Amino acid sequence: MAGSFHPEVAIPQAQLPKDRAMVKDAYTVIPKGVLKDTVTSNLPGWENTRSWIIARPIEGFATRFSQLIVEVGPGGGSRKPEPEAAVEGVLFLTRGWLTLALDGELHILEEGSYAYIAAGAAWSLRNDSDGITNFHWIRKAYEPADGYTATSFVTRDQDVEPSQMQGTNGSWATTRFVDPDDLAHDMHVNIVTFEPGTSIPFAGTPAMEHGLFVLEGNGVYLLNDDWVKVEAGDFMWLRAFCPQVCYAGGPGKFRYLLYTDANRQIRLT
């Protein structure tokens, strides 16, 4: 799948820095070129695994979620991946395959597989193949709502029909893995797809925090007051109310994995 993560091992000593990494008050851009071996993190309880933490709560910026790119080698994985019972998660595979045991059922995750892990679920993950596996792991403290309970499920990008944005003749679509009106869910992790030349023609200022990992293609994003070029493997992390506009390049589709919080009243106490 386009957007799979392949870290570079060699670090040229004669090369001047020229990557597009930016950290601003309203947004952060982490390009694929800066995700080297030197910035990996080990995870307690995981074997033959390393991760790149690309988003985490930071006071005064984005505070609700974390996002990791996780690489699992052959035979690696974890019997108890989630250390916090009140935390929900989404797994999205971009390379290889994994065996997921979830609430007593086994699932084979392959490229494009999507698993929602409800808070408190019993699960484990293992790479039973002879190759490297990469996946995104998005974590958030679940906010319960009276009368609603989110439950775990497994599906695939390939099996979900994208919803077309009204008035765009199919050039802008969102693959929604959860019904946006389902109040059991307090976050959405979807895939947004633009055909070449398609744009978001207005500067939206959404109240949600955003995490956008580019899976395929390239585009130009207006983040606050900066135009930023992004391509497959890049990550954009936006604070709430950060103005944003998008223009898709070409020649292929521009697709990104999008996290937002949703469906909850703002906590003030």
Disulfide bonds with the S-S distance in Angstrom:
none
